[in-house]
Amino acid sequence: MYILLIIALIIALYIRTVDYNYVIDDHVQRQDYPIPPTEAVSPQFYDTKPTKKYRAFVIGMHCVNTIVIYLLWGWVPALLFAVHPMSIWSTAWITGNYYGTTTFFMLIAYYILHQFPNFIGGLVSAGIFTAALYSTFDSISMPFLHLLCFNPWGLLWFLPLAFFLRGKKFKGGLQSRLTILEGKHIYSKYFPFNRISVMTKVVAWYISNTIVPMNVYFFDAYLEHVRDYKSDWDEAHSFDRRFWESLIVCVVTFVLGYTISPVGIVWFFLAVGLHSQFNLLGQSLAQRYIYVGLPGMCIVVGTFLAPHPLIAVFIAGFLACKTHIALPSWKNQEELLKNEVLENPYRGESFATLAQYYISKKKLSEYPRWMINKISSDIRKSVEIEPRSWTNRMNYTAFLMMIGKIDEGLIETDKTLELLDAVKGQREDPIRVQLLDQKMRFENIREDMKRKFELEDRKEKKDVRSGNKKVDGNNQKT
């Protein structure tokens, strides 16, 4: 009876998403993950939407994951997982279904191992875990769950993991990422001691966003530029006050969680801890990665709240309200980007991306004057918030060219080149070539305008002289 009510609640929350459009990254095919391709997409793509059947499949996947949690740990953990705002990433976002699929395979594998704690059960569950490995990279740390909580038959999961780590997909992807990072301050063949600091801060960030999910957004400004600036990298790896605060959060959460549900807390820490590895994944902080670890935290909190059903229902109601409020942001690309600006007013890229969306959508001349002013304001704000960002300033220079501010565009192009060279060096990078070409176009336009003004000035002076002669001739006649 409880599970039917929970499934009905999921459907009530997410039924409106069947009419939602594609949004950011939905065009990306991730067969070569962890390095997805960067192909461009037409702005018109975001005016389309997946089929209602596929939307129903995505919602159904979340329902199945909830059912498995219910069968294993009861209705309270299942209810918390069902309505948690971090479930939006796998249910309202088409690309996020990758995380839902991974979680599905891991839950099914664990369920079989739980029901059949023997060699056959371990072997079958290991086969299903193999599917999780090849769905996304996020399950790579999960065999250690059985090592830390010691389930001897679960150790069979290390067999498919060993094949995966030796496979072309993983080794090729990792080598490609290390090649990109080589020569940068972020690159390291070994595990430096101060890596512990940033790992602790990252895990604490995931804990806070899971236990207290106040906002839902794609990108976080914290640690966003560690790959670009060594000063940010050094600060992230320092044993500062934030490290000690994060360490307290991690230790308290793990110790309390372990006393309640060892499996749940280890599941969560293994899933989110994976994303503290920059060389491995290249990106650390993103709420979308929480979904795979979310069952673990819901198991811990749900087990603790099980003797107090009224409190559990009250907390679930709060989470459901947060989900209900956040969902309209996924209606289309414009609403999603506007939500990024609203939730991240201190992140310059949020303003730049929204302005870029409007610019690519249609010509500036087709917008009313107030809209052009808004686009201009957003782009300027992105540069003011993050003056070190060469990407924001490059967008700004392109906009200046569109509106014909040539002299200012030349100044900003030079500033962009300085910022780009500080990050990438003065090698022949395609973006640097593009900026130099843009600078040349600015200079050519300025020269053309200068010649045009000179010609108009000569013509005006010539007309004045011919007019004076005509007046003198008339005077002589008179």
N, C-alpha and C positions, 0 to 999 in steps of 0.2 A: 504493500500500500504506500509506504513512504517513498519508494523509488518512483512510483508512478506520479506522485505529486511533484517530485524533484524534476523529472523529465518534462512534465507539463510546464513547470516554471522556466526551464531552459527554452522551450519552444515559445512561450509567451515573451521572453526577453528578446530572442533572436529572430523571430518570424519576420520582422520588418526588414532584415538584411537581405531577403531574397530579391529585393528591388534595388539594392545598392550597386554602384558602379565599381569597376576596377579602380584601384588606387596605386600608390607608390610601390614599385618593384613587382607588380603583378605580371609584368611582361617578361621578367627574368626567368630563364630556364636554368635550374641549378644542378644539372647533371654533373658538372665539374666542381661542385662545392668541395673544399671551402673557398675557392676563388671563383665567384660567379662572374659571368661575362658582363661587359659594360656597354651593351648595345644601346643605341639611342631609340627612343620611342616617340611616335607622333603624339602631339597633344590630344588629337582626336581619339586616341586609344582610351583615354579616361572618360570619354562620353559613352563607352560601351560597357556592358555588364556580362558576367557569366550567366549561364543558364540557371533557371530556377532549380533544376534537378541537381546541378552541382552544388548550389547553395544548400539545398536540403541534405546533400551528402556531407558537407562540411559541418553543419549543425548536428547531423546524426553521429558523426565521429566523436564530437564532444559528449554527446549523450552516452555513447558506448563506453567511453573512458570513465564517465561518471558511474555507470552501472558496475563496471569492474571494481572501482574503488568501493562502491557500496557492498559488493559481494565479499570483498576482502576485509574491510575495516568498518563498515556500518554506515548509517544514514547521515550522521553529523559530518564526517569528513567528506562524504559525497555531496552534501548540500553546500558546504563551503566552497568546494572545488567547482561546482556547477555554476554558482553565481559570482564568483570572484572576478573583479575587473580585469585581472591579468589573463583570464580566459578569452577575452576579446581578441587577443592576438591570433588565436588559432581558429576562431569561430566567425569573426566579422571580416577578417583579412584573408583573402584567398591564398596568398603566398604563405601565410602563417599556418596553413593546414599541414605544411611539412612537419611542423612541431607537433601538431595533433596526431599525425601518423606515427611519428617516432614514439610518442607517449603511448599510443595504442599498442604498438608492438611490445614495448617494454612492460606495460601492465599485463598484457595477455601472457607474455613469457613468465612473468612473476606469478601470475595466477595458476598456470599449469604446474610450476615448480612447487607452489604452495599446496595444490591439490594432490600432487603425485611426488612426494619427497623421496624419490629413488633415482636410480641411474637412468631409467627410461624417461622419467619426467624431466630430469636435468638435460638429457640429450635433446628432447623435443623443444624444451624452452630455449636451449642454446640455438637451435635452428631458427626459432622465431626472433630471438635477439639479433641474429644475423640480418634479418630484414630491417630491424631498427637501425643497425649500423649503416646500412646502405640507403636509408631514407634521409637522414641528416647526420651531421657530425656530432650532434649533442649527446649521443648515447655512449660515446667512447669510454667514458669514465665509469659506467654503471657496473661492470663486472666486479669492481672493488667493493660494491655493496655487500656481496656475498663473502668477501674476504674479511671485511671489517665487522660484519654481523655474523660471521662464520656459518655459512650454509654449505656443506661439502659438495652437494650436488650442483649448487649454483656456480661453483668454481669452473664448471664445464663451459661457462660463458667466455672464459679466457681463450678457448680454442678459436672461435670465430674472430675474436678480437686480434689474436696473433696473426691470423691470415689477412685480416683487414689492414693491419699496420704494415704488413709486408707487401701489400697489394699496390698496383699501379695508381689507383685513385688517390690513396692517402699519400704515398711517397711522392707522386708527381705534384699533387697539390701543395704539399708542405715545401717541397723544393722550390716551386714557383714563388711561394710567399717569401721564403728566405732570400731568394734572388732579388725580389723587389726591395727587401729591407737591407740587403747587404750594403755596407758603406755608410749606413745611417747610425745615429746614436742609439736607435732602438734595437739594432742587431746584436745578438749575442749567441755564441755557440754553446755556452755553458749557462748554468743557473746561478746568477749572482745573488749574494746574500741579501742585498736590499730589495730583491724582488718580493720578499716576504711582505714588505710594507705595502706595495701596491696591491698585492693579492688580498691582503686583509681589508684594505679600503674598498676594493671592488666587491668582495663578498658581503661586507657590511651594507653597502649600497643596495645589493639585491635583497638582503634581509629586510631593510626598511621599506623598500618598495613592495615587498610581499605582505608583510604584516600590517603596514599602514599605507594602503594604496590610495593616496589622496588624488593623484592625477594620472592620466593616461596620455602618453606622448611617445613619438618615435625616437627622438634624439635628445640626449642630455648633454649640457655644456660641460659638465664635470669630466675631466680627463680627455676631453675631445681632441685636444691639440698636442698630446704627448708625443705623437709620431712626427709632428712638424717642428717642434721647438724643444731643444735640449733643456732649457730652463724649466719647462713644464714637466718634462720627463724626470729631471732631478728632483723637483718638488714632489711628484707623485711617489718617488722611491725614497723619500726622506722619512725618518722616524720622528715625525712632528706630532703635534697635539692631535691632529685628525687620525693619525695611525693608532695612538693609544686609545682614543675614543672608539675607533672601529674595532680594535682588538677586544675591548670590553664587551661590545655588542656581540661579536662573534663567539667569544668564550661563553658568555652567559646564555646565549641562544642555544649553542650546541649542548652545553651541560644540562640545561633544563629540558631541552628536546630529547636528549638521550635517556633521561630518567622517565620520560613519558612514552616515547616510541623510538627505539634505536633505529629501526628500519626507516622510519619517516625522516628523521633528521639527517641521517647519513645519505639518504636518497637526495634530499634537498641540497646539502653541501657539495656532493659530488657533481650534481647537475650544474649549479651556478659557479662552482669553483673552477670548472673548465674554462670559463670565460675570463678568468684572470690571467690567461696566458696570451700575451700580445703576439709573440712570434708564431704561435700555433694558429690563432684565429684572426689576429690583426685588429679586432675590435672587442672592447671589453664591456661597455655599459649600454645595454639596450633592454627595455622591458620585455621585448618579444621573446627573449631567451628564458624568461621565468617560467613559461608554460610547462616545459619538460620537468622542472624541479617542483612545480606547484603541488602535485599530488603529495610529495613528501611533507611540505609544511602544513597542508590541510590535514594530513594524517595525524601530525603532532597536535595541532590545535584542536582538531575534531575529537581526538581521543581524550584530551584534557577536558573538553566541554561536554562530553557524552553524558556525565552524571547531572548536567545542568541544562536540560533541553530548552528552557525558556531563554536563557542567556544565549545559547547557540542560535536559536531562531532570530533573536534580536540582532545579533552580529551578522547573520546571513541576510537579514533584511537591509541592514546598512550597506553591505557589499552589493546587493541586488540593485539598490538605489543608485550607487556609484556607477554600476554597469549600465543601467538604464539611461543615466545622464550622459555618459561618455559615448554611447553607441552612435548617435546622430553624426558625430564627427567623421564617421566612416562612410557616410552616404555617397560622397564623391571626392575627387582629388582636391577641389577647391575648399570644401569644408574641412578636410583633413589638414591642409596646410594652414588654414585660418586657425584651427585648434592649436597647431604647433606654435603660432605666434602668441596665442592667448596663454598657453601653458608654459611657454619658454620665452618670456619677454626679455630675458638677459642673454639670449642666444642669437647672435647676428645672422647666422645661416638660415634661421627660421624666416626672418623677414626677406632675405635675399631669395630664398626658394619660392616664396609666395609671389614676389614681384616677377620672378623669372617665369612662373607659370602663366601669369597674365600676359606677359610680353610674347610668349610663344603661342598663346591661345589665338590671338588675332593682332592685326596691326594697331599701333598706337592711335592712328588717325580715326579708327573706328570706335574708340572709347570716348566718353564724355570728358570734359575738362577736369572735373573733380576726380575722376578715376585716374587720369594721367598724373595728377598731383599726388594721389595716394601711392601709386607705383613709385614715383620719384621719392616720396617720403620714406617708403619702406627700404628702398635701395640705399638711400643716404643713411638711414638708421642702422642698416647692417654694417656699414663701414665705420660708423661712430662707435657701435658696441664692440666690434672686433677690428680695430685698426691694423692688426698684424695679418689679417686674413687676405691673402692675395686673390683667392677665389671671389670673395665679396667685392673687392676693389675691381677685379676684372669685369664682373657683371656691371659695376657702376660705370666703367669706361665705355662699355658697349652701349649702355643706355644714353650716355652723353653724346655718343655718335648719332644715335637715333634722333635725338632732339636738337642736333646741330650745334652743340656747345663744343666747338673745336679746340679752342685754347685750353679750356679746363680739361677736356678729354686727353690732350697731350700731356698735361701735368700729371693726371691720374694714371696714365699708361706708364710713365716713367716710374711712378711710385709702385705700381704693380710689378714691374720688372725687378725693382730693388727687393721687394718682398719675396718674389718667386726665387730670385737668385740666392737669397738668404736661406731658403728652405732646400732648394734643389741644386744650387750651384749654377754656374754659367755654361753648363753643357747644352748641347743642341736638343733640348726637350721640345716635343711638339707644341706644348702650350706656350713656351717661350718664343718659338717661331711664329705662332699665331699672334702673339702680342706685338712682336716686331713688325709683322705685316700690318697689324692694326695701326701702329704708330706711323708707318709709312703712309697709310691711307689718310690718317688725320693730317699729316704734313702736306700731302697732295691736295687735299680739300682746302686747306688753309692757303696754299699757293694759288689754287684756282680762284678762290674767293678774293685774294689780294689782287690778282690780275684783273678779275672782273670789276673790282672797285676802281682800279686804276683806269681801265677803259671807260667806265661810266663817268669818272671824274674828268678825263680828257674830253669826252663827248659833251659833258655839261659846260666845260670851259669854252669849247669850240662853239657851242650854241650861243653862249653869252656873247662871245666876240662877234659872231655873225649877226646877232641881234643888235649889237651896238653899231656895227657898220650900217645896218639898214636904217637905224634911227638917224645917223649922221647924214646918209644920203637923202632922206626925206627933208632934213633941215636945210640942206643945200638947195634942194628944189624950191623950198618955200622962200 
